[in-house]
Amino acid sequence: MELVKNLGYRELAFRDCEKEHWFRDCCGYNIALLESAFRAFRIYDKKANLYHSVAKVRRTPWISYAPKGREEGRQEWQMQFDNAITEYDFVVDIDNNDELEAYRVARIIKDFFDVFHVPYSINYSGSKGFHFRVADVQIPDWGVLEKLEKYATVAQYLREITGTTTNKTIDSVYDKRRLIRLPYSIDGNTGKVVLPLSDIQFDDFALVDLSPEAVLKNGIGFRGMLTRKGTSTDFLNMYLKCVNK
């Protein structure tokens, strides 16, 4: 199941689309735990968006869903979180109410990454944008705090080359508890799939049917992240270009 594979040892979070409530510090590294979280917060009965943490930890703890003990368990886990981080991916979150503008920005960034053979994947966000992601294993061996700083530097350069001078379109917020949409989940508002895109699908994005029915019918709902070929050296070369502009 793609949801479980992409979660791994990451925080699972839900956002109630109607009440705008957040449910955080859940785990879903196997199907039983994922279903348990869905039942606890009645996700089957509401419109909700699914997220996972950008950070991966040694092991996501199961925290009781009973109100009496949950807050105490969450507080204890949050105090341990920083020391539990083992990986932190690079992400670029593009979001704009004008989908054509979001696509324009994503096109420029994709072309830039392709020049340097950056090993990225790109997802449709489910609504209004796109997410680029480079897995931590394809990043140079920097510490977490150093990654946060360098990622922000790259985001600033991307804003410059795309002509987006604020966080409105390219979100450059990088912190240890950062969340991003869970690939292969369904957007609770639009009903579209948060789908990893191939190069062909991105090029012909206007023709891609992102409904769950079409994704299953076309056999594109179980194919991983479609990460482009590249290495940590390629990512480093891209970063150096951002620094030495």
N, C-alpha and C positions, 0 to 999 in steps of 0.2 A: 504494500500500500504506500503510495507516494507521500501521503501526509506524514506517516510515521517515519519513513526514510529521511525526509527533509528535517523533521524535528530532531531526531537523535537526542542527545543530551543538551537540549536547549529549553529555555522557558517557553511554555505555551501560554498564550493569552487570548482572550476573547473581548470583543467590543460589541455591546448591544446597540444595534443601529437605531432603534427607536428611542430608548431611554438614555442612550449615550453613556451607559455604565461600562466600566472596565472590570474584567475578572483576570487577575494576574497570578503569577507564580504557580502555574499548573504544570504538569508533566504529561508527556504522551509518547515516550520512546518505545512503547509497544501498543498493540491495538486495544488490549484490555484497559490500559491506563487512559488512552485517548477516549474510549467510550465512557469510562467512569467520569471523566471531566465533562464530557458532553451531557451526561445525565445529571450531574451535580448542579450544573448551571442552566439546565433545560435548553440547551442549544438547539435541540431538534424542534423546539416549539417557538423559536423566535428568529428574527433576522439578525444575524451576527456576522462580524468579520473575524477571521482567525489570523493570529500573528505568532511569530516566534522571535526569540532574541537573536540579535546578530552575534552575540557571544555564545560560545559553547563552553560547558563546564564539565568537571570530572564526572559528575552524575547529578541529574536533577532529582531533588528529593520529592517524595510524596508527602504533601502537607494535607492534613485532614480537611475535608470540606465542611465539617460541622462548624457552625459559626462560633461556638464556644472556644474551640482550640485553634481555629485557623489564623486569626490575627497574630497570636503569639508565635505560631509556627512560621508565619511569613516574616515577622520581625527578626526572628533568629536566623532564618535563611538569608535575609538581606544583609545582615552583618557578616555572613560568611562568604557572600557572593564574590567579592573582589578576589579573594584568595583561591576561589574555586575555578576561575576562568582558565581554560586551556587554549582556546582559539578565539580570534575575533576577525570576522570577514570584513572585506572592503565592500561597501554598498554605495550606490548613487540612486537616490530616490527622486524621481522626476514626477511632478504633480502640477497640473494646470487645468482650470475649468475649460479651457480651449484645448481640445484633444489634438487639433492640428498643430498648435504651438508646442504641446508636449512631444509630439512626434518629431517636429523639426529639431528640437533640442536633443532628443534621443538619437536622431540620425547623425548629428554632428559628433556627439560623444562616441557613438559606435564606430564611425569612420576613424576617429582619432585613436581609439583603442586598437582597431584593426591594423593600423600602420605599425604599431609596436607589438602586435601579436599577443596582446593581453589575454590571459585565459579567463574570460568572463562568461557569464550567462546573462540573458536578458529576459525578464518576465513582463508580461502585461500585468498591471497592478490590480486589475478588476474594475477600475474606474479612473479615468482622467490621467493616466500616466504609465510609466515604465520603471522597472527596477533593474539596475545592473548590479552584478554581484561577482566578486572574486573570492574564492574560498581561501581561508587562512593558509592552507597547505601550499598555495601558490603565491604567497607573500614572503618577502625576505624575513629573516629571523630577527624581527624587532620585538621589543617588549610591548605590552598592551598600551601603555601611556604614549609610547613613541608612535605606535600605529595611529592612535587617535589624532595626534598632532599632524602626522604626515597625510592621513586621509583628508583632513580639513584643508591642507595645502593643495591637494589634488582637486578637491571640490571647488576651491576658489579659482583655480586655473580654468576649470570646466565652465564656470560661470562667465569668465572673461571671454573664452573662445565662442561661447554660445550667445553672448550679449544679454545674459540674465544676471543682473547685478545684485539681486537680493535672494533671500532664501525662498521666495515665493514659488519658483519653479524647481530649482535644484536645492533640495534640503541638505544642508551641510552640518546638521546636528549629529555629532558623534560622541556618545557617552557609553559607559559600560552597560547600562540597562536598555540600550536602544532596541526597539522592536521594528520588524518589517513584516509585510504580508506573507503568510505561509503559502508557498507554491502548491498549486493544484487545489487550493481551497476555493470556495465560491463566494463572491462578493454579496453580502446580504442586501445591498441596495439595488445593484444592477442585475444580479443573477448571473454574472459572467465569471468565467474561470480565471484564476490567477495563473496564467499559463506561461511556461518557458517557451520562447519563440526560436525557431530556426532562422537562419539568414533569409531564406525564401519567404517565410511567414512575416518577418519584419518588413522586408521590401514590399510585400503585397498586403500590408496590414489591413487596409480597408476591406479586403476580400475575406478575411479570416472570421469565421463564425465561432465565437467564444462561448456559446451556450453549452451547458453540461451535456445536453443531448448530442450536439454536433461533435464535441470533443471525444465522447465515447464512440460515436458512430464512425468517426474518421480514424480511430485508433491512435490518438495522440495524447491520451490521458495517463499513459504509463511508460514514459520514455526518459525519465530522469531530468537533469537540469540542462542538458545540451550545451555543456561547457565547451568553449572554443579551445583549440590547442594553443599551448603556451607554457611558459615557465616563470618562476619567481624572478629570474634575470630579466625577462621581458617586462614584468611589472616594474622592476627597479628602473629600467631604462625609461619607461613611461614617466615614472615619478621624477626622475632627473630632468626630463624635458619640462615638467611643470615648475620645477625649481629654477632652472636656468632658462627661463623664457626670454 
